[in-house]
């Protein structure tokens, strides 16, 4: 069981906010911090306690979650001058960001010096799935720490996988997942552009893909939910996907694992960033392919 019904949550971007809303809806009293102070307003209106720094959150509660977009922010929140490492009450830090194994181990070592246990717990599914409490959670860490936060993780995800006792193993699982997810998107988007250029009805094309062996998460969700209607609002950014792909490639290089297909795929995400698309929803990747082919993949 959870020792306290009060939990810290740091990082209220699109993903973190959706996860925090789930905890609030489950009756957890949240202590929140986000560097973008307006992001905290909806939470304080719903009863959360606003804090001025990660350290302040860690002074107030024993369990602190973090869900942050960039590696520098993750390191600063955990180990910086105002980081949770200086908190007086924190005992367990739950890293839900995708930071890669090496940074996670650095965070774990830094917090271990303050007797703070780290649960490595990245998630998959996106903000809309997070709002439904149906994320897939990958977690690793010491058994006692996992026992402490498991009920909270089960509030966030319909599937919680414990992938090892060593922090960093869940990060590796998340990177493996995101390489496959990214490859699905690139392949599905290129193929959809090809079919549209040839004159196929795009809705029928997606229906056939989802009934056949081409089915994947891009054909099941990204294409019908964000591309065909032209909303491009799936909820994740191009620069975040590129960050995850490059982290996976770095881990592969360190382990001596060739990743030839992934290297080629990464070039497409990098191209989108060089064109200023980094902050855009990652389903907009297809727009570059559409421009090259002179066709749009939209439902009539």
C-alpha positions in Angstrom: 0.0 0.0 0.0 1.0 3.6 -0.5 2.5 5.0 2.7 1.1 8.5 2.1 -1.8 9.8 0.0 0.3 12.9 -0.8 2.7 12.6 -3.7 4.9 15.1 -5.6 4.7 15.5 -9.3 7.3 17.6 -11.3 6.7 18.3 -15.0 3.2 19.3 -16.2 3.7 19.3 -19.9 1.1 17.5 -22.1 2.2 14.0 -20.8 3.0 14.9 -17.2 -0.2 16.9 -16.9 -2.3 13.9 -18.1 -0.6 11.6 -15.6 -1.0 14.1 -12.8 -4.7 14.5 -13.6 -5.1 10.7 -13.2 -3.6 10.7 -9.8 -5.8 13.7 -8.7 -8.9 11.8 -10.0 -7.9 8.8 -7.9 -7.9 10.9 -4.8 -4.1 11.5 -4.5 -3.2 14.9 -3.1 -0.5 16.3 -5.3 2.4 18.7 -4.6 3.3 20.1 -8.0 6.1 22.0 -9.7 6.7 23.1 -13.3 9.2 25.6 -14.5 6.4 27.1 -16.6 4.4 28.4 -13.7 1.0 28.8 -15.5 1.0 25.1 -16.0 0.3 24.6 -12.3 -2.8 26.8 -12.3 -5.3 24.1 -13.2 -3.9 21.8 -10.6 -3.9 24.2 -7.8 -7.5 25.0 -8.7 -8.2 21.3 -8.3 -6.6 21.2 -4.8 -2.9 20.5 -5.6 -0.2 22.3 -3.6 2.0 24.6 -5.8 5.7 24.7 -5.0 8.5 27.0 -6.1 11.2 24.4 -6.8 11.8 20.6 -7.0 13.5 20.8 -3.6 10.3 22.3 -2.1 8.3 19.4 -3.4 10.9 17.0 -2.0 10.7 18.8 1.3 7.0 18.1 1.5 6.5 14.5 0.5 8.2 11.2 0.5 7.4 10.0 -3.1 8.1 12.3 -6.0 7.3 11.6 -9.7 9.0 13.4 -12.6 7.9 13.6 -16.2 10.1 16.0 -18.2 10.9 16.5 -21.9 14.7 17.0 -21.9 17.8 15.5 -20.5 19.1 18.7 -19.0 15.8 19.4 -17.2 15.8 15.8 -15.9 19.3 16.1 -14.5 18.6 19.6 -12.9 15.4 18.5 -11.3 17.0 15.4 -9.8 20.5 16.7 -8.9 20.6 20.4 -9.4 21.1 23.2 -6.9 17.3 23.2 -6.3 16.9 19.6 -7.1 15.0 16.9 -5.2 18.3 15.6 -4.0 18.3 18.3 -1.4 14.8 17.5 -0.1 14.2 16.7 3.5 11.4 14.2 3.2 11.8 12.5 -0.2 12.6 8.7 0.0 11.5 7.5 -3.4 12.0 9.2 -6.8 10.0 7.9 -9.7 11.5 8.9 -13.1 8.9 8.7 -15.8 10.9 10.7 -18.3 12.7 9.0 -21.1 16.3 9.8 -20.3 18.3 6.7 -21.4 20.1 4.2 -19.2 23.3 6.3 -18.7 21.6 9.4 -17.3 19.2 7.3 -15.3 22.2 5.6 -13.6 23.8 9.0 -13.0 20.6 10.2 -11.3 20.3 6.9 -9.3 23.9 7.2 -8.1 23.4 10.9 -7.1 20.2 10.2 -5.2 21.6 7.1 -3.5 24.1 9.3 -1.8 21.1 11.0 -0.1 19.4 7.7 0.7 16.7 8.2 -2.0 15.7 5.2 -3.9 15.0 5.5 -7.6 12.2 3.8 -9.5 12.9 3.8 -13.3 9.4 4.0 -14.8 9.0 5.4 -18.3 5.6 5.1 -19.9 4.1 4.6 -23.4 0.8 5.5 -24.8 0.6 9.3 -25.2 -1.4 12.0 -23.4 -4.8 10.8 -24.5 -4.2 7.3 -23.2 -2.7 8.8 -20.0 -6.0 10.7 -19.4 -7.8 7.3 -19.5 -5.3 5.7 -17.1 -4.4 3.1 -19.7 -0.7 3.8 -20.2 1.8 1.0 -20.5 4.3 1.4 -17.6 7.8 -0.2 -17.7 9.5 -0.1 -14.3 12.6 -1.3 -12.6 14.2 -0.7 -9.2 14.7 -2.1 -5.8 11.8 -4.4 -4.7 11.0 -2.3 -1.6 10.8 0.9 -3.8 8.7 -0.8 -6.4 6.3 -2.1 -3.7 6.0 1.5 -2.4 4.9 3.0 -5.7 3.2 0.0 -7.5 -0.3 1.2 -6.5 0.4 4.6 -7.9 1.7 3.1 -11.1 -1.4 1.0 -11.4 -3.5 4.2 -11.3 -1.6 5.5 -14.3 -1.4 2.3 -16.4 -3.6 -0.6 -17.3 -0.4 -2.6 -17.9 2.6 -2.4 -15.5 5.6 -4.4 -16.5 8.5 -4.9 -14.0 11.5 -5.5 -16.2 14.3 -5.9 -13.6 15.7 -4.8 -10.3 18.4 -2.5 -11.7 17.5 1.0 -12.5 18.0 1.7 -16.2 16.5 -1.5 -17.4 13.1 0.2 -17.9 14.8 2.9 -19.8 16.2 0.3 -22.2 12.8 -1.2 -22.6 11.3 2.2 -23.4 14.0 2.9 -26.0 13.4 -0.5 -27.6 9.7 0.3 -27.7 10.3 3.7 -29.2 12.6 2.4 -32.0 9.8 0.1 -33.0 7.1 2.8 -32.7 9.2 5.3 -34.7 9.8 2.8 -37.4 6.1 2.0 -37.6 5.3 5.7 -38.1 8.0 6.2 -40.8 7.0 3.0 -42.7 3.2 3.6 -42.4 3.5 7.3 -43.4 5.7 6.6 -46.5 3.4 3.7 -47.6 0.2 5.8 -47.1 1.7 8.6 -49.2 2.5 6.0 -51.9 -1.0 4.6 -51.9 -2.6 8.1 -52.0 -0.3 9.1 -54.9 -1.5 6.0 -56.8 -5.1 7.0 -56.2 -6.2 4.7 -53.4 -9.0 6.0 -51.2 -7.0 6.7 -48.0 -9.7 5.6 -45.5 -10.1 2.3 -47.3 -6.3 1.9 -47.5 -6.0 2.4 -43.7 -8.9 -0.1 -43.1 -7.2 -2.7 -45.2 -3.9 -2.2 -43.5 -5.6 -2.6 -40.1 -7.2 -5.9 -41.3 -4.0 -7.2 -42.7 -0.4 -7.9 -41.8 0.6 -4.2 -42.2 -1.3 -3.3 -39.0 0.7 -1.4 -36.4 0.2 1.4 -33.9 0.7 4.0 -36.6 -2.1 2.5 -38.8 -4.4 1.9 -35.9 -4.0 5.3 -34.1 -1.8 8.0 -35.7 -3.2 7.8 -39.3 -6.9 7.5 -38.5 -6.9 9.8 -35.4 -4.5 12.6 -36.5 -3.5 12.4 -40.1 -6.6 11.5 -42.1 -8.7 14.2 -40.3 -5.9 16.6 -40.6 -5.9 17.5 -36.9 -2.2 16.5 -36.3 -2.9 16.5 -32.5 -1.8 13.1 -31.3 0.1 14.8 -28.4 3.8 14.1 -28.8 6.5 16.3 -30.4 8.9 15.5 -33.2 11.9 16.7 -31.1 10.9 14.3 -28.3 10.7 11.3 -30.7 14.1 12.3 -32.2 15.6 12.5 -28.7 14.4 9.0 -27.9 15.7 7.6 -31.2 19.1 9.2 -30.7 19.2 7.9 -27.1 18.5 4.4 -28.4 21.3 4.7 -31.1 23.7 5.9 -28.5 22.9 2.8 -26.3 23.3 0.6 -29.3 26.7 2.0 -30.1 27.8 1.5 -26.5 26.7 -2.1 -26.7 28.2 -2.7 -30.1 24.8 -3.4 -31.7 24.5 -2.3 -35.4 21.3 -0.4 -36.0 21.3 0.3 -39.8 17.6 0.6 -40.3 17.2 2.8 -37.2 20.1 5.1 -38.5 18.2 5.7 -41.7 14.9 6.3 -39.9 16.6 8.8 -37.6 17.6 10.9 -40.6 13.9 11.6 -41.4 13.2 12.9 -37.9 16.4 15.0 -38.0 15.3 16.5 -41.3 12.0 17.6 -39.8 13.9 19.3 -37.0 16.2 21.1 -39.5 13.0 22.5 -41.2 11.8 23.9 -37.9 9.3 21.1 -37.1 10.8 20.1 -33.7 7.9 21.5 -31.6 5.2 20.1 -33.9 3.1 17.1 -33.3 5.0 14.0 -34.5 2.3 13.0 -36.9 3.3 16.1 -38.9 6.3 14.0 -40.1 4.0 12.8 -42.9 3.7 16.4 -44.3 7.3 16.3 -45.4 6.7 13.1 -47.3 3.5 14.5 -48.8 5.3 17.6 -50.0 8.0 15.4 -51.7 5.3 13.4 -53.5 2.8 16.2 -54.2 -0.1 14.5 -52.5 -2.0 14.7 -49.2 -3.3 11.8 -47.1 -6.6 13.1 -45.9 -10.0 11.5 -45.6 -12.7 13.0 -47.9 
